Amino acid sequence: MKLNTSWLIALLGLAIGSPALADGFKMGYISTERIYREGAPFVAIMKRLDKEFADRRNDLKRMESRGKDLEATLGKSALAPADRKNFERELDSLDREYRVKSRELSEDFNQRRNEEFSAMLERANRIVKSIAEKEQYDLILQDAVYVNPKFDLTGKVLKELDK
């Protein structure tokens, strides 16, 4: 039977609150989102990925600009019916192509980011385990709704990642 995370945290709170267990119980917290955002290796990965996908993003920006130009042209009432129809076709075609390329870019970027982050996340987890063993933590939580800052070990992990 699997316990819901909320129930686990509530039970943990009760256990920590009990005087018999509170003595010597050491708990910490890690913010994965902050590690992704501030960790030097993760920042470097994002910069590398931004460069890798820059051409495709620029292509989408050019398509978007062309689409706006076409919309502006179509907004003019002085167009001949044949010209209006041609511009509408071009806009429809451009819109379809834009949506396909945008979706492909998003999927490719997310796949590459996940590939790159997974190796670095393994390293971060090893660092967390090392800190836990070295400083004798009984429990280290990750990504909670609220944690008192005195339990936050994210800064220590960031320092180790930056080495």
trRosetta pair geometry for C-beta under 8 A, 3 or more apart (Angstrom, degrees):
i j d omega theta_ij theta_ji phi_ij phi_ji
3 7 5.0 -121 -178 84 99 119
3 8 5.0 118 116 -61 125 91
3 11 7.6 -40 -175 6 153 141
4 7 4.5 87 63 6 88 105
4 8 7.0 -155 92 -9 44 85
5 8 5.4 -54 -148 35 34 115
5 9 6.4 32 155 -18 67 103
6 9 5.9 -55 -150 36 31 108
6 10 6.3 31 151 -18 65 107
7 10 5.5 -54 -146 38 33 113
7 11 6.2 32 155 -18 67 106
8 11 5.8 -55 -147 38 29 109
8 12 6.2 32 152 -21 63 108
9 12 5.4 -53 -146 36 31 115
9 13 6.3 37 152 -23 64 102
9 141 7.8 59 -105 -119 101 145
9 144 7.0 126 -111 -133 142 116
10 13 5.6 -51 -151 32 31 114
10 14 6.7 31 151 -16 63 103
11 14 5.6 -53 -152 36 35 112
11 15 6.3 34 151 -19 67 106
12 15 5.6 -55 -147 37 32 111
12 16 6.2 29 156 -17 67 106
12 139 7.2 -177 -149 158 132 172
13 16 5.9 -54 -142 38 29 107
13 17 6.1 32 155 -22 63 110
14 17 5.6 -58 -147 36 29 115
14 18 6.8 37 153 -30 62 98
15 18 5.9 -47 -158 18 33 113
15 21 5.1 -52 169 94 78 165
16 21 6.4 -103 -105 107 29 112
16 22 5.7 81 180 -97 56 79
16 25 5.9 -149 -122 104 82 151
16 27 7.0 -34 -104 -22 140 143
17 22 6.9 1 -156 -66 8 119
18 21 4.8 56 76 23 102 103
18 22 6.5 -175 81 -25 46 91
19 22 5.6 -52 -132 28 30 116
19 23 7.2 36 170 -25 60 96
20 23 7.2 -59 -173 19 24 105
21 25 5.7 37 153 -45 76 139
22 25 5.7 -86 -143 27 27 118
25 138 5.3 -68 -152 31 66 153
25 139 7.7 3 -177 13 94 106
26 135 7.4 -140 146 131 150 90
26 136 6.2 82 41 110 150 76
26 137 4.9 -115 110 -123 105 52
26 138 5.2 127 53 3 66 88
26 139 7.7 169 93 32 51 66
27 137 6.8 94 -115 -162 19 97
27 138 6.5 -45 -72 62 64 90
27 139 4.8 -12 -116 71 85 97
27 140 7.2 163 -165 -86 56 40
27 141 7.2 21 -178 -8 103 99
27 151 5.8 -17 108 -138 87 123
28 131 7.7 -79 76 122 172 121
28 132 7.3 -140 35 -95 133 83
28 137 5.1 -48 1 -130 114 145
28 139 7.4 178 31 98 62 54
28 140 4.4 -14 71 -114 97 85
28 141 7.3 -169 96 25 47 67
28 151 5.4 176 -133 -179 37 77
28 152 7.5 92 -167 -138 78 6
28 153 4.2 27 -179 -25 128 127
29 140 6.9 -180 -79 -163 21 66
29 141 4.9 -18 -111 66 76 93
29 142 7.4 158 -161 -86 60 30
29 144 6.2 -72 -137 17 124 121
29 147 4.2 80 -81 175 174 167
29 151 4.6 67 1 121 105 103
29 152 5.3 -43 73 -97 101 50
29 153 6.4 155 62 13 42 83
29 154 7.5 -31 109 -34 74 91
30 35 7.0 9 174 -34 99 130
30 128 5.8 -39 -61 -112 156 129
30 140 6.1 40 -14 167 105 109
30 141 7.3 -173 25 91 70 46
30 142 4.9 -20 67 -106 98 79
30 143 7.9 -26 90 -26 71 60
30 152 7.9 119 -92 -155 29 60
30 153 5.6 -42 -77 69 77 96
30 154 5.5 128 -144 -81 56 74
30 157 6.0 54 -130 -18 113 154
31 34 3.8 47 104 14 120 114
31 35 6.6 163 94 -16 65 82
31 142 7.9 161 -91 -154 18 62
31 143 7.0 101 -133 -81 48 56
31 152 7.0 -2 -17 -143 105 105
31 154 4.6 -13 31 -83 91 145
32 35 5.5 -55 -149 36 35 113
32 36 6.3 37 152 -19 67 104
32 142 5.8 52 -36 -176 107 106
32 143 5.4 -27 17 -55 110 107
33 36 5.7 -53 -151 36 31 112
33 37 6.2 23 153 -14 65 112
33 143 7.2 98 -14 -103 95 98
34 37 5.6 -59 -141 43 32 108
34 38 5.6 -9 171 14 70 117
34 154 5.1 30 85 -174 134 150
34 158 7.7 -68 131 -63 98 125
35 38 6.8 -69 -123 54 20 83
35 39 4.8 27 -178 -34 64 124
35 42 6.8 114 140 -13 66 151
35 124 5.9 87 172 -142 149 149
35 154 6.3 -133 -57 -151 87 97
35 157 6.1 -40 -101 111 121 127
35 158 6.4 -150 -115 -78 72 83
35 161 7.1 125 -156 -25 99 162
36 39 6.7 -18 -89 24 12 110
36 42 5.0 -155 -150 -175 43 157
36 117 7.2 8 -119 -134 103 128
37 42 7.4 -12 -8 106 11 136
37 43 8.0 39 166 -75 30 89
38 42 7.7 47 64 61 29 121
38 43 7.3 -13 -167 -48 18 116
38 158 5.8 -18 109 -124 112 135
39 42 4.2 70 74 13 102 110
39 43 6.7 -174 87 -12 48 85
39 120 7.6 145 119 164 141 127
39 124 7.2 -53 -111 -90 162 125
39 157 7.9 -49 -92 124 116 92
39 158 5.6 -135 -93 -124 73 78
39 161 4.7 -33 -148 116 109 154
39 162 7.3 -146 -154 -59 63 77
40 43 5.6 -53 -141 36 31 112
40 44 6.3 33 158 -20 65 106
40 161 6.5 166 37 120 85 96
40 162 4.6 90 7 -112 130 81
41 44 5.6 -54 -148 36 32 113
41 45 6.5 37 151 -23 64 103
41 120 5.1 180 123 -134 128 130
41 123 7.5 3 67 74 169 145
41 161 5.8 -110 10 172 112 104
41 162 7.9 -150 -20 -91 82 44
42 45 5.5 -47 -149 31 34 115
42 46 6.6 34 152 -18 64 103
42 117 6.9 43 -122 -115 94 90
42 120 6.1 161 -74 131 76 155
42 161 8.0 -1 -9 162 94 145
43 46 5.8 -55 -152 36 32 110
43 47 6.5 33 151 -19 65 105
44 47 5.7 -53 -148 36 33 111
44 48 6.3 33 154 -19 65 107
45 48 5.7 -58 -150 37 30 111
45 49 6.2 26 154 -16 66 108
45 113 7.3 109 143 -136 116 67
45 116 4.6 151 -154 145 126 135
45 117 6.6 144 129 -71 164 68
45 120 6.7 -106 -40 -20 146 152
46 49 5.7 -55 -143 40 32 110
46 50 6.2 38 154 -25 65 104
46 113 7.7 33 -98 -121 70 106
47 50 5.6 -50 -147 32 30 114
47 51 6.7 29 153 -16 62 103
48 51 5.9 -56 -155 36 31 109
48 52 6.3 33 148 -22 65 109
48 116 7.7 174 76 -130 124 157
49 52 5.3 -52 -144 36 35 116
49 53 6.1 8 164 2 69 111
49 109 6.6 100 172 -150 119 84
49 112 5.9 153 -124 113 112 122
49 113 5.9 35 -115 -80 167 82
49 116 6.9 -131 -59 13 119 158
50 53 6.5 -71 -142 50 24 91
50 54 6.3 54 153 -64 62 91
51 54 5.5 -25 -147 -17 31 121
52 112 7.1 -136 100 158 150 164
53 56 5.2 -56 -167 45 71 112
53 57 5.8 73 134 -25 87 103
53 105 6.5 112 -163 -160 120 98
53 108 7.4 155 -106 102 118 110
53 109 5.5 17 -84 -93 163 104
53 112 7.9 -179 -50 48 118 150
54 57 5.7 -59 -147 39 32 110
54 58 6.1 32 156 -20 68 107
55 58 5.7 -54 -147 36 30 111
55 59 6.4 36 151 -24 63 104
56 59 5.5 -48 -149 31 34 117
56 60 6.7 35 151 -18 63 101
56 101 7.3 -162 -170 177 96 104
56 105 5.0 171 140 -109 130 116
56 108 8.0 12 86 69 175 140
57 60 5.7 -53 -154 35 35 112
57 61 6.5 37 148 -21 66 103
57 105 6.9 131 -74 -166 64 149
58 61 5.4 -50 -149 34 36 114
58 62 6.5 39 151 -20 66 101
59 62 5.8 -51 -151 33 32 111
59 63 6.5 32 150 -18 63 104
59 101 7.0 -101 111 170 116 148
60 63 5.5 -53 -149 36 35 113
60 64 6.3 38 151 -22 66 104
60 98 6.6 103 -143 -146 80 83
60 101 6.0 -170 -87 114 94 119
60 102 5.9 100 -128 -85 134 82
60 105 6.7 -66 -45 -10 139 161
61 64 5.5 -51 -147 35 33 114
61 65 6.4 35 152 -21 64 104
62 65 5.6 -52 -149 35 32 113
62 66 6.4 33 152 -19 65 104
63 66 5.7 -53 -148 36 32 111
63 67 6.3 37 151 -23 64 105
63 94 6.0 175 -166 -171 94 98
63 97 6.9 -135 -142 100 142 105
63 98 4.8 174 135 -93 136 101
63 101 7.3 122 2 57 164 145
64 67 5.5 -53 -150 33 31 115
64 68 6.6 32 152 -19 64 102
64 98 6.9 111 -70 -135 67 138
65 68 5.8 -52 -152 33 33 110
65 69 6.6 34 149 -19 64 104
66 69 5.6 -53 -151 35 34 114
66 70 6.4 36 151 -20 66 104
66 94 6.1 -134 103 -145 114 150
67 70 5.7 -53 -148 35 32 111
67 71 6.4 33 153 -19 65 104
67 91 6.4 100 -138 -140 74 81
67 94 5.3 -173 -83 123 90 132
67 95 6.6 102 -122 -74 128 74
67 98 6.8 -14 -50 -45 142 155
68 71 5.6 -52 -147 35 33 112
68 72 6.4 35 153 -20 65 104
69 72 5.7 -55 -151 36 31 111
69 73 6.4 32 151 -19 65 106
70 73 5.6 -53 -148 36 33 113
70 74 6.2 30 154 -17 66 106
70 87 5.6 170 -158 -173 92 94
70 90 6.1 -149 -122 98 142 108
70 91 4.4 178 132 -82 142 100
70 94 6.9 151 5 33 157 152
71 74 5.7 -55 -145 39 31 110
71 75 6.4 40 151 -30 63 104
71 91 6.8 110 -64 -126 67 138
72 75 5.5 -50 -152 25 32 118
72 76 7.6 40 149 -28 58 93
73 76 6.1 -46 -169 14 38 112
73 79 7.3 85 159 -77 81 133
73 87 5.6 -135 104 -143 122 149
74 79 7.2 -38 -126 -7 42 159
74 84 6.6 96 -130 -143 79 79
74 87 5.3 -175 -73 121 92 131
74 88 6.6 98 -111 -74 133 74
74 91 6.9 -27 -35 -35 143 153
76 79 5.7 107 90 -33 95 95
79 83 4.8 -131 -172 89 97 114
79 84 4.4 120 117 -65 129 89
79 87 7.2 -67 -152 13 155 141
80 83 4.5 86 57 9 85 107
80 84 6.9 -152 88 -10 41 86
81 84 5.6 -52 -143 34 30 114
81 85 6.4 32 157 -21 64 105
82 85 5.8 -53 -151 34 30 112
82 86 6.6 30 151 -18 63 106
83 86 5.7 -55 -150 36 33 112
83 87 6.3 30 154 -16 67 106
84 87 5.9 -58 -149 39 29 109
84 88 6.3 31 153 -21 65 108
85 88 5.7 -54 -147 36 30 113
85 89 6.5 32 154 -20 63 104
86 89 5.8 -53 -150 35 31 111
86 90 6.4 29 153 -17 64 106
87 90 5.7 -53 -146 37 33 111
87 91 6.2 34 154 -20 66 106
88 91 5.7 -55 -146 37 30 112
88 92 6.3 31 154 -19 65 105
89 92 5.8 -54 -147 36 30 110
89 93 6.2 28 155 -17 65 108
90 93 5.8 -57 -147 40 29 111
90 94 6.0 31 154 -20 65 110
91 94 5.6 -55 -143 39 29 112
91 95 6.2 34 155 -24 64 106
92 95 5.7 -54 -148 33 28 114
92 96 6.6 27 155 -17 63 103
93 96 5.9 -54 -151 35 31 109
93 97 6.3 26 154 -14 65 110
94 97 5.8 -58 -145 41 30 110
94 98 6.0 35 154 -25 66 108
95 98 5.7 -52 -145 34 27 114
95 99 6.5 27 157 -18 62 104
96 99 6.0 -57 -151 34 29 108
96 100 6.5 26 154 -16 64 107
97 100 5.9 -57 -149 37 31 110
97 101 6.1 24 158 -12 67 111
98 101 6.0 -61 -143 43 26 105
98 102 5.9 28 158 -22 65 112
99 102 5.7 -56 -142 37 26 113
99 103 6.3 26 159 -17 63 107
100 103 6.0 -60 -151 37 26 108
100 104 6.3 23 154 -16 64 110
101 104 5.6 -55 -144 40 32 112
101 105 6.1 35 156 -22 66 106
102 105 5.8 -52 -147 35 28 112
102 106 6.4 28 154 -18 62 107
103 106 5.8 -56 -149 37 30 112
103 107 6.3 27 155 -16 65 108
104 107 5.8 -57 -146 39 30 109
104 108 6.0 26 158 -16 66 110
105 108 5.9 -58 -143 41 27 108
105 109 6.0 26 159 -19 65 110
106 109 5.9 -55 -142 38 25 110
106 110 6.3 22 160 -15 62 110
107 110 6.0 -59 -147 39 26 108
107 111 6.3 27 156 -20 63 109
108 111 5.8 -56 -147 36 29 112
108 112 6.3 25 157 -14 65 107
109 112 6.0 -59 -148 40 29 107
109 113 6.1 28 155 -19 66 109
110 113 5.6 -53 -141 38 30 112
110 114 6.2 31 158 -19 64 107
111 114 5.9 -57 -149 37 27 110
111 115 6.5 30 152 -21 63 105
112 115 5.6 -53 -149 34 33 114
112 116 6.3 26 156 -13 66 108
113 116 5.9 -60 -146 42 29 107
113 117 5.8 22 159 -15 67 115
114 117 5.9 -57 -133 43 27 107
114 118 6.1 38 163 -36 63 103
115 118 6.2 -52 -153 17 22 112
115 119 7.9 14 157 -9 54 99
116 119 6.9 -64 -170 32 33 102
116 120 6.9 14 149 -4 67 115
117 120 5.6 -68 -149 48 40 107
117 121 5.6 45 154 -29 77 108
118 121 5.6 -52 -142 34 28 113
118 122 6.7 35 154 -22 61 99
119 122 5.8 -50 -157 28 33 113
119 123 6.9 32 147 -16 62 102
120 123 5.4 -49 -155 34 40 115
120 124 6.4 42 147 -20 68 102
120 161 7.9 59 -174 -148 99 117
121 124 5.4 -49 -146 36 37 114
121 125 6.3 41 152 -21 65 102
122 125 5.7 -53 -149 35 31 112
122 126 6.6 34 151 -20 63 102
123 126 5.7 -52 -152 33 33 112
123 127 6.6 35 149 -20 64 103
123 161 7.1 108 120 -119 112 86
124 127 5.5 -52 -152 34 35 114
124 128 6.5 38 149 -21 66 102
124 157 6.1 54 -157 -179 89 120
124 161 6.1 2 -97 -87 85 121
125 128 5.5 -48 -147 33 35 113
125 129 6.4 35 153 -17 65 103
126 129 5.7 -54 -149 38 32 111
126 130 6.2 36 151 -23 65 106
127 130 5.5 -54 -148 35 31 114
127 131 6.4 32 153 -18 65 103
127 157 5.4 118 114 -139 126 79
127 160 4.5 152 -150 108 130 141
127 161 6.4 -84 -29 -61 169 75
128 131 5.8 -54 -150 36 31 110
128 132 6.3 33 151 -21 64 107
128 140 6.0 -178 178 118 110 158
128 153 7.4 109 -129 108 83 133
128 157 6.0 1 -75 -102 78 123
129 132 5.5 -53 -146 36 32 115
129 133 6.3 28 157 -16 66 106
130 133 6.0 -56 -147 38 29 106
130 134 6.0 24 158 -16 65 113
130 160 7.7 165 73 -154 130 160
131 134 5.8 -59 -138 42 27 109
131 135 5.8 -9 173 14 66 115
131 137 7.2 27 121 -3 80 130
131 140 7.8 90 88 -85 107 154
131 153 6.3 140 134 -179 153 137
131 156 5.8 106 -119 126 146 134
131 157 7.0 -85 -17 -76 150 76
131 160 7.4 -129 -55 -25 111 154
132 135 6.9 -71 -131 54 16 85
132 136 7.8 49 169 -125 50 5
132 137 4.2 -82 -138 50 73 112
132 140 5.4 -101 -87 -20 119 131
133 136 7.4 17 -174 -76 25 43
137 140 5.4 50 132 -53 148 96
140 153 6.7 -46 -137 29 116 145
141 144 5.2 28 138 -42 134 119
141 147 6.9 -179 77 -91 128 138
141 151 8.0 24 37 144 107 131
144 147 5.0 94 67 -47 129 105
147 151 5.3 -100 171 70 110 121
147 152 6.4 131 108 -69 120 82
148 151 5.5 84 71 4 81 102
149 152 5.1 -36 -155 2 53 124
152 155 7.0 69 126 -1 99 93
153 156 5.0 -46 -174 37 77 117
153 157 6.1 78 130 -23 86 99
154 157 5.6 -57 -151 38 36 111
154 158 6.2 38 152 -22 69 105
155 158 5.6 -53 -147 35 31 114
155 159 6.5 34 155 -20 64 103
156 159 5.8 -53 -152 33 32 112
156 160 6.6 27 153 -14 64 107
157 160 5.8 -59 -151 40 33 109
157 161 6.2 34 152 -22 67 108
158 161 5.6 -55 -145 36 31 113
158 162 6.3 30 157 -21 64 108
159 162 5.9 -59 -151 34 29 111
159 163 7.3 41 150 -35 60 96
160 163 5.8 -40 -160 8 38 116
